[in-house]
Amino acid sequence: DPQFAPAYLAIFWPYVQSARAYADPVWVEKAAEALDRAAELGLGEVWQWHFANGAYLWQFAGEFEQAEAHLRRGISAGGNAMQYAALMSASGLVREARDYFEQAVASQPYLPTLWIVLSAARALEGDVAGAHDAGLQAARLLPPDAIVGRYAQVWMLPELGRLEEAEEHLDFLREQYVRLQRFPELRLNTLLLEFDLAVARGERERALDLAATLESEGWHQTAGILYLTLDDERATRALEAGSQPPFYRINNLQFHLRRLSPVQREDPRIRRALDAMGFTHEWRLELCRRASTLPQEIGLTCDPGRYI
């Protein structure tokens, strides 16, 4: 039904997911068209539309200030601050985002998405056990065969030293990829788990081969971080390639930074990649200033003095 406005907001998110997975501008165009059509049909002021617009603007258009304005309007229209916190986390305001997600899961403990983003925030802060616990909680709230739940359940196991258990999950993911080859992110997660297992076992050459495979398949940012984890010079080439617009896979850079030590995160190549995508120090400070003006009941706090 071309007049069923909510369908356009609903289909926007699968289009976004496909754009990230396939790195294909066709899906970005479809996402933009869905937003425009939803607005034409009278949904241009609902909080769901503002959140979708904000996500589109910062992930695919690099328009961070406009994105923040839409996310703020979405909050004012009745939405929660989850999307805003996601932008903060990607911008480097990880501690603040984690604080928000901790509060969010305490008040809404039955939303698996909240547990997944909390798991990622904890991992970025180096809280391996806490990230694993959040991933387990997400998995419990999802169907047993949900791929995202299985990966959330397993992604910290190599760092926890539970290698045999991680290997069992890896076999499951491999089987699912054979059955569901149409979606590249399933392959990405399978290869990443295999990479983490290789690193945990000291199998450097195997880990490098897996990073090279991801680079050859277009996951440049991810491969660059994996190379940097192993102190391999190919990190320079991969990160430079991943720093060229459009940034279809922008989210993955933040998710994989957890693999780097604090010293490695300050590597100039990482800084250049983040700056190229708009995640500059100046933007982080500006976003913190804006977040600090949100109503206290939203649950987001930020102290600009911490970043000056």
Order of alpha helices (4+ residues) and beta strands (2+ residues): alpha-alpha-alpha-alpha-alpha-alpha-alpha-alpha-alpha-alpha-alpha-alpha-alpha-alpha-alpha-alpha-alpha-alpha
